[in-house]
């Protein structure tokens, strides 16, 4: 019963965070590992469980996305899925031992990126004229990272959009959610074929992410962001410390 409640609540909070500011993986991935899912399978399952939450968040931002029809959405979606395919393939050939050694560093990078999201977006905006708007050269590496490890993907995408010259945060959140849907979809198919999904825990978590994803866009317009960011930062550093401790204990 504890495992069921933990997975559902982790999905609920993770789905809300992904819709609002990113950082849901700080909740969902450790919860799956805690209930006994092996690290590589836990990462794949967290990506699968996030998919319906991303879809719900995209629906919540549908009005903001509707005004972006002039943007090359098909182009962006295709290259996001291509990068996600590469990243997911890399995860499947990673052993649990190798991935476990990388996890603390990946979580630390994601946490630092999350904390410095605003300065990163501001810095990216300064170089908006230096890069090609909606360019493949900047999107593809981010998509590969997201296919391999979903942590911090939302924050990195928002920084990328700022570098492209986008300014409307709700449009940026809508595009972030849609590209996350595309990336997660192709990654889910690859993980399913590779037998790397814990379907029972994933289904429980996915139920929570749908509810969190639906609530997220509304919360994004009301919640005090500094308080939320401080909470997610604490969770991120706490999770990173736990996985570093696990790595040291296993050495």
C-alpha positions in Angstrom: 0.0 0.0 0.0 2.9 2.4 0.8 4.5 1.8 -2.6 1.1 2.5 -4.4 0.6 5.7 -2.5 4.2 6.8 -3.0 4.2 6.2 -6.8 0.9 8.0 -7.3 1.9 11.0 -5.2 5.3 11.1 -6.9 3.5 11.1 -10.3 1.1 13.8 -9.1 3.8 16.2 -7.9 6.1 15.3 -10.7 3.4 16.1 -13.3 2.6 19.4 -11.7 6.3 20.4 -11.5 6.9 19.5 -15.2 4.0 21.6 -16.3 5.0 24.6 -14.1 8.7 24.8 -14.1 10.3 21.4 -14.8 12.1 19.2 -12.2 9.5 16.4 -12.0 12.2 13.8 -12.5 13.7 14.8 -9.1 10.5 13.2 -7.7 9.6 10.4 -10.0 12.9 8.7 -10.7 14.0 8.4 -7.0 10.5 7.1 -6.1 10.8 4.3 -8.6 14.3 3.4 -7.4 13.0 3.5 -3.8 10.4 0.8 -4.5 13.0 -1.5 -6.0 13.0 -0.7 -9.8 16.6 -1.1 -11.2 18.1 2.3 -12.2 18.0 2.0 -16.0 14.4 0.6 -15.9 13.5 3.3 -13.4 14.7 6.0 -15.7 12.9 4.5 -18.7 9.7 4.1 -16.6 9.9 7.7 -15.3 10.0 8.9 -18.9 7.0 6.7 -19.8 5.0 7.9 -16.8 5.7 11.5 -17.6 4.3 11.2 -21.1 0.6 11.5 -20.2 1.4 14.4 -17.9 3.2 16.2 -20.7 0.2 15.6 -22.9 -2.2 17.0 -20.3 0.0 20.1 -19.9 0.1 20.6 -23.6 -3.7 20.6 -23.6 -3.6 23.1 -20.8 -1.4 25.4 -22.9 -3.3 24.8 -26.1 -4.4 28.5 -26.5 -0.8 29.6 -26.1 0.3 27.1 -28.7 -2.5 28.0 -31.1 -0.8 31.3 -31.9 2.4 29.6 -32.8 1.2 28.0 -36.1 3.7 30.1 -38.0 6.6 28.3 -36.2 8.0 25.3 -38.0 6.3 22.9 -35.6 6.7 19.8 -37.8 10.4 20.6 -38.2 10.9 21.0 -34.5 8.9 17.9 -33.7 10.7 15.7 -36.1 14.2 16.6 -34.9 13.1 16.3 -31.3 12.0 12.8 -31.9 15.2 12.0 -33.8 17.3 13.1 -30.9 15.1 11.3 -28.4 15.5 8.1 -30.4 19.3 8.4 -30.2 19.2 9.2 -26.5 16.8 6.3 -25.7 19.0 3.9 -27.7 22.0 5.0 -25.7 20.1 4.3 -22.4 19.2 0.8 -23.5 22.9 -0.1 -24.1 23.9 1.3 -20.7 24.3 -1.2 -17.8 22.7 -0.5 -14.5 26.2 -0.1 -13.0 27.3 2.4 -15.5 24.1 4.4 -15.4 24.1 4.3 -11.6 27.5 5.9 -11.6 26.3 8.7 -13.9 23.0 9.4 -12.1 24.4 11.6 -9.2 26.2 13.7 -11.8 23.2 14.0 -14.1 21.0 15.0 -11.1 23.6 17.5 -9.9 23.8 19.1 -13.4 20.0 19.2 -13.7 19.7 20.8 -10.2 22.3 23.5 -11.0 20.6 24.2 -14.3 17.3 24.5 -12.6 18.6 26.9 -9.9 20.3 29.1 -12.5 17.4 28.8 -15.0 16.7 32.6 -15.0 20.3 33.7 -15.5 20.7 31.0 -18.1 17.6 32.2 -20.0 18.8 35.8 -19.7 22.2 34.9 -21.0 20.7 32.8 -23.7 18.5 35.7 -24.7 21.5 38.0 -25.1 22.8 35.6 -27.7 19.5 35.2 -29.5 21.0 36.8 -32.7 24.0 34.6 -32.7 22.2 31.3 -33.2 19.7 30.2 -35.9 16.1 30.5 -34.6 14.6 27.1 -34.2 17.9 25.6 -35.4 18.7 21.9 -35.5 22.2 22.4 -34.2 20.9 23.6 -30.8 17.8 21.4 -30.5 19.3 18.0 -31.4 21.8 17.7 -28.6 19.1 18.7 -26.1 16.8 16.1 -27.5 19.5 13.4 -27.2 20.1 14.3 -23.6 16.3 14.2 -22.9 16.0 10.7 -24.5 18.8 9.5 -22.3 17.9 11.2 -19.0 14.8 13.3 -18.6 16.0 15.3 -15.6 16.1 19.1 -16.2 14.9 18.8 -19.8 12.2 21.4 -19.3 14.6 24.0 -17.9 17.1 23.4 -20.7 14.3 23.7 -23.4 13.2 27.0 -21.9 16.7 28.3 -22.0 17.0 27.1 -25.6 13.8 28.9 -26.5 15.1 32.1 -25.0 18.3 31.7 -27.1 16.0 31.5 -30.1 14.5 34.8 -29.2 11.1 33.7 -27.7 9.8 35.9 -24.9 6.2 34.8 -24.0 6.7 32.3 -21.1 3.3 30.7 -21.6 4.0 30.0 -25.2 7.5 28.7 -24.2 5.9 26.4 -21.7 3.4 25.2 -24.3 6.1 24.5 -26.8 8.2 22.8 -24.1 5.3 20.5 -23.2 4.6 19.6 -26.8 8.2 18.8 -27.7 8.4 16.8 -24.4 5.4 14.8 -25.7 7.1 14.1 -29.0 10.4 13.1 -27.3 8.7 10.9 -24.7 6.5 9.2 -27.3 9.5 7.9 -29.4 11.5 7.1 -26.2 8.5 5.1 -24.8 8.3 3.1 -28.0 12.0 2.3 -27.9 11.9 1.4 -24.2 8.9 -0.8 -24.7 10.6 -2.7 -27.5 13.7 -3.1 -25.4 11.7 -4.4 -22.4 12.9 -1.6 -20.1 9.6 -0.5 -18.7 8.1 -1.5 -15.3 4.5 -1.3 -16.4 2.8 -1.7 -13.1 4.6 1.1 -11.2 4.6 3.2 -14.4 0.8 3.0 -14.8 0.3 4.1 -11.1 2.7 7.0 -11.6 1.2 7.9 -14.9 -2.2 8.3 -13.3 -0.7 10.9 -11.0 1.1 12.7 -13.7 -2.1 13.2 -15.7 -3.8 15.0 -12.8 -0.6 17.0 -12.0 -0.2 17.9 -15.7 -3.8 19.2 -15.9 -3.4 21.2 -12.7 0.0 22.6 -13.6 -0.9 25.3 -16.2 -3.4 26.8 -13.9 -0.9 26.7 -11.0 1.7 28.3 -13.2 -0.3 31.5 -13.4 -0.8 31.7 -9.6 2.0 30.1 -7.5 4.9 32.2 -6.1 7.7 30.9 -8.3 10.6 31.8 -5.8 9.1 29.5 -3.2 8.5 26.7 -5.7 12.0 27.0 -7.1 13.5 26.9 -3.6 11.5 23.7 -2.8 12.5 22.0 -6.0 16.2 23.0 -5.5 16.1 21.4 -2.0 14.6 18.2 -3.4 17.2 18.2 -6.3 20.2 18.6 -4.0 18.8 16.2 -1.5 18.2 13.5 -4.2 21.7 14.2 -5.6 23.2 13.7 -2.2 21.4 10.4 -1.6 22.5 9.0 -5.0 26.1 10.1 -4.3 25.9 8.3 -1.0 24.6 5.2 -2.7 27.4 5.4 -5.3 30.1 5.7 -2.5 28.5 2.8 -0.5 28.5 0.6 -3.6 32.1 1.4 -4.5 
